Amino acid sequence: MKQRTVLHPVETGPLIETDRLLLRPHRLSDFEPWYAMFSDRELFKFIAAPQMSREDAWNRLLRYAGHWTLLGFGLFAVFRKSDGVFLGETGLADFHRGLGELFDGHLEAAWIMTRAAQGQGIALEAAKAAHDWIDQALVPPRTVCLIGGDNLPSLRVAAHLGYEVFGECRYKDSANKMLERVV
């Protein structure tokens, strides 16, 4: 008798619910709306990220899954609770950016929302929920984030989360602020 192996995607990680949002680790089924967000170049006017091919985007989504599988934390896909529409992503990761010991080796916060989700407090609500989860799950003494110096909306979100600037750097030919939050 011939044996056949069927692989099924593993879904790991928590489900977080806020008043308006659902946060969960990315799934393969999130690829199309996620890639559409990352293809919107207007979103990246403050972020040092090149336009991704579908192949590069696919590999990045797999990297996100690897965070959850290998490290037990990572970025969450964010959805509007009322209708399940994809709104963006947030969470904390280990990106190994090569920015030195004051940055690398600490959990790095990240968030990005679709243009349709901006201006409604969704980024802050989602990022706060992700930080609350990581603070309980891993109790990190310090987290960091990297934000373009002209990205005032993200700097405001960071300030609401308790981040303060501790340095500046160039990352991928862009001027950035390095921020930290001491828990």
Phi, psi and chi 1 to 4 in degrees:
 res  aa     phi    psi   chi1   chi2   chi3   chi4
   1 MET       -  131.8  175.6  177.8 -137.7      -
   2 LYS   -82.3  130.2 -162.1  174.7 -163.1 -179.5
   3 GLN   -93.8  138.6 -177.0  175.8  -12.9      -
   4 ARG  -121.7  132.2 -169.2  176.8   96.7  166.8
   5 THR  -102.9  129.7  -57.6      -      -      -
   6 VAL  -114.3  122.4  178.8      -      -      -
   7 LEU   -96.5  138.0  -60.6  176.4      -      -
   8 HIS  -119.7  140.9  -62.7  -78.1      -      -
   9 PRO   -60.2  141.4   -3.9    7.4      -      -
  10 VAL   -91.9  129.0  176.1      -      -      -
  11 GLU  -107.5  113.7  -65.7 -179.2   15.1      -
  12 THR  -123.6  160.6   60.1      -      -      -
  13 GLY   102.3  167.8      -      -      -      -
  14 PRO   -81.4  161.7   30.3  -35.6      -      -
  15 LEU  -111.9  122.6  173.8   66.3      -      -
  16 ILE  -112.9  135.8  -60.5  172.2      -      -
  17 GLU  -123.1  130.3 -170.2  172.4  -25.1      -
  18 THR  -114.1 -172.9   71.1      -      -      -
  19 ASP   -57.0  -41.0  -71.3  -18.7      -      -
  20 ARG  -113.7  -11.5  -59.7 -177.8  -68.3  170.8
  21 LEU  -128.3  156.9  -51.6  172.6      -      -
  22 LEU  -121.3  132.5  -68.9  174.1      -      -
  23 LEU  -121.3  134.0  -73.2   72.5      -      -
  24 ARG  -154.6  159.6   60.9  157.9  172.6   74.9
  25 PRO   -57.7  150.3  -27.6   37.3      -      -
  26 HIS   -60.9  151.1  -67.8   79.8      -      -
  27 ARG  -123.6  161.9  -63.5  177.1 -176.0  160.0
  28 LEU   -59.0  -33.0  -65.4  178.7      -      -
  29 SER   -67.8  -11.4   59.3      -      -      -
  30 ASP   -83.6   -7.3  -60.1  -27.8      -      -
  31 PHE   -55.8  -49.8 -179.4   75.0      -      -
  32 GLU   -62.6  -51.0  -68.1  -57.7  -27.6      -
  33 PRO   -67.1  -33.1   18.8  -27.7      -      -
  34 TRP   -65.1  -45.9  178.5   85.7      -      -
  35 TYR   -65.4  -37.4 -177.0   60.5      -      -
  36 ALA   -59.4  -41.6      -      -      -      -
  37 MET   -63.0  -46.3  177.7 -178.5   71.7      -
  38 PHE   -71.8  -14.2  -90.2   85.3      -      -
  39 SER   -88.9   -9.8  -62.9      -      -      -
  40 ASP   -80.6   96.1 -177.3  -11.1      -      -
  41 ARG   -64.0  -23.4  -65.5  -43.6  -59.9  163.7
  42 GLU   -61.4  -33.0 -178.1   64.9   21.9      -
  43 LEU   -67.0  -21.6  -73.9  176.6      -      -
  44 PHE  -104.8   18.9  -70.8   87.8      -      -
  45 LYS   -67.0  -22.4   63.5 -175.5  173.1 -170.6
  46 PHE  -108.7   -2.6  -60.9  120.1      -      -
  47 ILE  -115.0  131.1  -58.5  171.5      -      -
  48 ALA   -80.1   79.5      -      -      -      -
  49 ALA  -139.5  126.8      -      -      -      -
  50 PRO   -72.4  160.0   27.4  -33.3      -      -
  51 GLN   -61.3  128.6  177.6   72.0   40.0      -
  52 MET   -95.0  137.9  -78.8 -170.4  -80.8      -
  53 SER   -71.7  166.9   67.2      -      -      -
  54 ARG   -60.4  -36.3  -72.7 -177.0   68.7   80.5
  55 GLU   -64.5  -46.8  176.2 -173.3   11.7      -
  56 ASP   -62.6  -40.8  -68.4  -21.9      -      -
  57 ALA   -64.5  -42.6      -      -      -      -
  58 TRP   -59.4  -44.1 -179.1 -104.0      -      -
  59 ASN   -65.6  -35.2  -72.3  -32.7      -      -
  60 ARG   -66.6  -42.0 -180.0  178.8  -95.0 -167.0
  61 LEU   -61.9  -38.4 -167.7   65.9      -      -
  62 LEU   -67.1  -34.5  -65.7  177.5      -      -
  63 ARG   -62.1  -40.0  176.6  176.4   78.8  177.7
  64 TYR   -59.9  -44.6  -70.6  175.0      -      -
  65 ALA   -62.8  -36.4      -      -      -      -
  66 GLY   -63.3  -35.6      -      -      -      -
  67 HIS   -56.2  -50.0  -98.4   85.2      -      -
  68 TRP   -65.4  -42.3  -73.5  103.2      -      -
  69 THR   -68.7  -44.5  -58.8      -      -      -
  70 LEU   -93.8  -28.4  -62.0  175.4      -      -
  71 LEU  -112.9  -19.6  -59.0  174.9      -      -
  72 GLY    83.3   11.3      -      -      -      -
  73 PHE  -153.9  170.8   62.2   91.2      -      -
  74 GLY   166.1 -159.2      -      -      -      -
  75 LEU   -88.8  145.9  -63.0 -176.0      -      -
  76 PHE  -103.4  142.3  -65.1   93.1      -      -
  77 ALA   -79.9  141.4      -      -      -      -
  78 VAL  -114.2  130.6  178.3      -      -      -
  79 PHE  -128.9  146.6  -60.4   89.0      -      -
  80 ARG   -72.6  127.7 -171.7  167.7   40.5 -130.7
  81 LYS   -64.5  -36.8 -170.3  164.8   40.0  172.6
  82 SER   -67.0  -32.3   63.8      -      -      -
  83 ASP  -136.6    1.3   59.4   10.2      -      -
  84 GLY    76.0   12.0      -      -      -      -
  85 VAL   -70.9  134.3  168.9      -      -      -
  86 PHE   -67.6  129.3  175.4   80.9      -      -
  87 LEU  -115.4  -20.8  -60.5  174.8      -      -
  88 GLY   155.8 -154.0      -      -      -      -
  89 GLU  -149.3  155.2   67.7 -175.8   19.6      -
  90 THR  -159.0  165.2 -170.2      -      -      -
  91 GLY   149.4 -164.0      -      -      -      -
  92 LEU  -130.2  140.6  -69.2  101.2      -      -
  93 ALA  -144.0  178.7      -      -      -      -
  94 ASP  -123.0   94.5 -175.2   -2.3      -      -
  95 PHE   -91.1  -10.3  -68.0  127.5      -      -
  96 HIS    51.2   57.8  -76.0  -96.7      -      -
  97 ARG   -76.8  -14.9  -66.8 -168.8 -168.5  -87.6
  98 GLY    75.8   37.0      -      -      -      -
  99 LEU  -102.1    9.1  -63.5  175.5      -      -
 100 GLY   103.0  168.7      -      -      -      -
 101 GLU   -67.9  -21.5   64.4 -176.1   36.8      -
 102 LEU   -75.4  -14.1  -69.0  177.6      -      -
 103 PHE  -116.4  -61.1 -164.5   89.1      -      -
 104 ASP   -64.6  148.1  -65.1  -36.7      -      -
 105 GLY    90.8   -5.8      -      -      -      -
 106 HIS  -111.5  148.1  -59.8  -81.9      -      -
 107 LEU   -62.2  132.0  -61.7 -177.5      -      -
 108 GLU  -108.4  123.7 -179.8 -178.2  -15.5      -
 109 ALA   -79.6  147.3      -      -      -      -
 110 ALA  -148.7  150.6      -      -      -      -
 111 TRP  -159.1  145.3   51.8   84.9      -      -
 112 ILE  -155.7  136.6 -175.0  168.9      -      -
 113 MET  -124.1  151.2  -63.2  -62.9  142.1      -
 114 THR   -61.0  158.5   62.8      -      -      -
 115 ARG   -61.1  -33.8  -79.1 -164.2  -78.5  160.8
 116 ALA   -64.4  -22.4      -      -      -      -
 117 ALA   -96.1   -2.9      -      -      -      -
 118 GLN   -81.9  154.4  -67.0 -180.0    1.9      -
 119 GLY    78.4   14.4      -      -      -      -
 120 GLN  -122.9    6.1  -56.7  166.7   48.5      -
 121 GLY    78.8    9.6      -      -      -      -
 122 ILE   -70.1  -41.9  -70.1  171.5      -      -
 123 ALA   -59.1  -45.8      -      -      -      -
 124 LEU   -65.6  -44.7  178.9   57.8      -      -
 125 GLU   -59.6  -44.8 -177.0  176.8  -25.9      -
 126 ALA   -68.5  -47.5      -      -      -      -
 127 ALA   -63.9  -37.8      -      -      -      -
 128 LYS   -64.0  -42.3 -177.0  175.3  179.3  -23.0
 129 ALA   -62.7  -42.1      -      -      -      -
 130 ALA   -65.2  -41.6      -      -      -      -
 131 HIS   -65.5  -40.9  -81.5   76.3      -      -
 132 ASP   -59.8  -41.9  -71.1  -12.4      -      -
 133 TRP   -64.8  -49.3  177.9   81.6      -      -
 134 ILE   -64.3  -35.9 -156.8   82.9      -      -
 135 ASP   -62.8  -34.5  -72.0  -13.1      -      -
 136 GLN   -82.4  -39.9  -69.1  178.2   -5.0      -
 137 ALA   -75.3  -41.6      -      -      -      -
 138 LEU  -119.5  -15.5  -63.5  179.1      -      -
 139 VAL    48.6   56.8 -165.7      -      -      -
 140 PRO   -71.1  136.4   29.0  -34.5      -      -
 141 PRO   -72.3  -21.4   23.8  -31.2      -      -
 142 ARG  -155.5  137.7  178.8  175.9 -179.2  -96.3
 143 THR  -125.8  159.2   59.9      -      -      -
 144 VAL  -130.6  166.4  -63.3      -      -      -
 145 CYS  -153.2  159.1   62.1      -      -      -
 146 LEU  -123.1  120.2 -176.3   68.6      -      -
 147 ILE  -134.1  134.7  -59.7  176.0      -      -
 148 GLY   -57.2  137.2      -      -      -      -
 149 GLY   -58.4  -24.4      -      -      -      -
 150 ASP   -95.0    0.5  -64.8  -25.2      -      -
 151 ASN   -87.1   74.7 -169.8  -16.5      -      -
 152 LEU   -61.5  -40.3  -62.6  179.2      -      -
 153 PRO   -59.5  -43.7  -26.5   36.2      -      -
 154 SER   -69.6  -34.8  -80.8      -      -      -
 155 LEU   -64.1  -35.0  -71.5  168.8      -      -
 156 ARG   -67.9  -42.6  -77.3 -168.9  -65.3  -89.9
 157 VAL   -59.7  -46.9  168.9      -      -      -
 158 ALA   -58.4  -43.6      -      -      -      -
 159 ALA   -62.0  -41.6      -      -      -      -
 160 HIS   -63.5  -28.6  -77.9  -69.7      -      -
 161 LEU   -84.7   -5.4  -66.5  169.4      -      -
 162 GLY    98.6   12.8      -      -      -      -
 163 TYR   -82.5  144.2  -75.9   91.3      -      -
 164 GLU  -132.0  145.5  -65.3 -179.3   -1.5      -
 165 VAL   -67.5  132.2  174.5      -      -      -
 166 PHE  -123.1   -3.6   73.6   90.4      -      -
 167 GLY  -179.3  174.3      -      -      -      -
 168 GLU  -131.2  154.7  -64.8 -176.3   -4.1      -
 169 CYS  -156.6  168.5   69.9      -      -      -
 170 ARG  -104.7  128.9  -68.3 -154.6   62.1   80.3
 171 TYR  -133.4  121.4 -179.4   72.2      -      -
 172 LYS    51.6   49.5  -64.9 -169.3  177.4 -176.0
 173 ASP    61.0   29.2  -66.3  -35.8      -      -
 174 SER  -132.9  141.0  179.3      -      -      -
 175 ALA   -77.2  129.1      -      -      -      -
 176 ASN  -135.4  155.6  -70.8  -85.8      -      -
 177 LYS  -101.1  138.0  -66.1 -175.3 -177.8  -59.4
 178 MET  -100.7  127.6  -65.3 -173.0  -67.8      -
 179 LEU  -121.4  154.6  -62.3   94.0      -      -
 180 GLU  -135.7  152.9   67.3 -178.5  -16.8      -
 181 ARG  -131.0  119.7  178.5 -176.8   72.0  114.4
 182 VAL   -98.3  123.7  178.4      -      -      -
 183 VAL   -88.4      - -178.5      -      -      -
